[in-house]
Amino acid sequence: MIGYLKISEVSKKWGISERRINTLCNDGRIEGAVKFGTTWAIPEGAEKPNDERIKSRKYIKKN
């Protein structure tokens, strides 16, 4: 498809794993990503979302 990239192409471009990109797509964090069967199509101009996972090993306690 013209104007869209495969997960493998985006993985190389952004420097993160294909599995992580798949998770971001499933969570709706990549704007404009479209699923065709079992494959995601990601717009060429899509921006890498911020990594919101906890990296400090300090977990947030919810009351």
For each residue, the residues with C-beta under 8 A, 3 or more apart:
1: 4 41
2:
3: 43 44
4: 1 34 41 42 43 44
5: 9 10 13 41 42 43 44
6: 9 10 39 40 41 42
7: 10 11 18 21 22 25 39 40 42
8: 11 12 18
9: 5 6 12 13
10: 5 6 7 13 14 21 42 46
11: 7 8 14 15 16 17 18 21
12: 8 9 15
13: 5 9 10
14: 10 11 21 48
15: 11 12
16: 11 20 21 48
17: 11 20 21
18: 7 8 11 21 22
19: 22 23
20: 16 17 23 24
21: 7 10 11 14 16 17 18 24 25 30 40 42
22: 7 18 19 25 26 40
23: 19 20 26 27
24: 20 21 27 29 30 49
25: 7 21 22 28 29 30 33 35 40 42
26: 22 23
27: 23 24
28: 25
29: 24 25 49
30: 21 24 25 33 42 46 49
31: 43 46 47
32: 42 43 46
33: 25 30 40 41 42 43 46
34: 4 40 41
35: 25 38 39 40 41
36: 39 40 41
37:
38: 35
39: 6 7 35 36
40: 6 7 21 22 25 33 34 35 36
41: 1 4 5 6 33 34 35 36
42: 4 5 6 7 10 21 25 30 32 33 46
43: 3 4 5 31 32 33 46
44: 3 4 5
45:
46: 10 30 31 32 33 42 43
47: 31
48: 14 16
49: 24 29 30 52
50:
51: 55
52: 49
53:
54: 57 58 59 60
55: 51
56:
57: 54
58: 54
59: 54
60: 54
61:
62:
63:
